[in-house]
Amino acid sequence: MGTGLKGTAFPLERDTVLHLCIDMQRLFADQTAWQVPWLPRVLPAVVEIS
């Protein structure tokens, strides 16, 4: 039986494997309309898991 996850369409099972895809494009760091101010803070964690 699944452990479930409130508010999700599909319950997660104990043997569920998650796939994480992080799209680190330069336009999120540079001064563009897409810039996000938190990128410098999360970048070290992204580098560590890649």
C-alpha positions as a Markdown table, in Angstrom:
| # | Residue | x | y | z |
|---|---|---|---|---|
| 1 | Met | 0.0 | 0.0 | 0.0 |
| 2 | Gly | 1.3 | 3.5 | -0.8 |
| 3 | Thr | 2.4 | 6.0 | 1.7 |
| 4 | Gly | 0.5 | 8.6 | -0.3 |
| 5 | Leu | 1.2 | 12.3 | -0.6 |
| 6 | Lys | -1.6 | 14.7 | 0.2 |
| 7 | Gly | -2.7 | 16.8 | -2.8 |
| 8 | Thr | -0.9 | 14.7 | -5.4 |
| 9 | Ala | -2.5 | 12.9 | -8.3 |
| 10 | Phe | -0.5 | 9.7 | -7.8 |
| 11 | Pro | 0.3 | 8.2 | -4.4 |
| 12 | Leu | 4.0 | 7.5 | -3.8 |
| 13 | Glu | 5.0 | 3.9 | -3.0 |
| 14 | Arg | 7.8 | 2.9 | -0.7 |
| 15 | Asp | 9.8 | 1.8 | -3.8 |
| 16 | Thr | 9.1 | 5.0 | -5.7 |
| 17 | Val | 12.2 | 6.4 | -7.5 |
| 18 | Leu | 12.2 | 10.1 | -8.0 |
| 19 | His | 13.9 | 11.8 | -11.0 |
| 20 | Leu | 15.1 | 15.3 | -10.4 |
| 21 | Cys | 15.7 | 17.6 | -13.4 |
| 22 | Ile | 17.2 | 21.0 | -12.7 |
| 23 | Asp | 17.4 | 23.3 | -15.7 |
| 24 | Met | 20.2 | 25.8 | -14.8 |
| 25 | Gln | 20.2 | 28.2 | -17.6 |
| 26 | Arg | 22.3 | 31.4 | -17.6 |
| 27 | Leu | 19.2 | 33.6 | -18.3 |
| 28 | Phe | 18.1 | 32.9 | -14.8 |
| 29 | Ala | 21.3 | 34.4 | -13.4 |
| 30 | Asp | 21.9 | 37.3 | -15.8 |
| 31 | Gln | 19.9 | 40.5 | -15.7 |
| 32 | Thr | 17.1 | 39.4 | -17.9 |
| 33 | Ala | 13.3 | 39.3 | -17.6 |
| 34 | Trp | 13.8 | 35.7 | -16.3 |
| 35 | Gln | 16.3 | 36.5 | -13.6 |
| 36 | Val | 15.6 | 35.0 | -10.2 |
| 37 | Pro | 17.2 | 36.6 | -7.1 |
| 38 | Trp | 17.6 | 33.3 | -5.2 |
| 39 | Leu | 19.7 | 31.6 | -7.8 |
| 40 | Pro | 23.1 | 32.5 | -6.2 |
| 41 | Arg | 21.9 | 31.1 | -2.9 |
| 42 | Val | 20.8 | 27.7 | -4.4 |
| 43 | Leu | 23.6 | 27.3 | -6.9 |
| 44 | Pro | 26.1 | 25.6 | -4.5 |
| 45 | Ala | 23.5 | 22.9 | -3.6 |
| 46 | Val | 22.8 | 22.3 | -7.3 |
| 47 | Val | 26.5 | 21.9 | -8.0 |
| 48 | Glu | 26.9 | 19.5 | -5.1 |
| 49 | Ile | 24.2 | 17.1 | -6.4 |
| 50 | Ser | 25.2 | 17.3 | -10.0 |
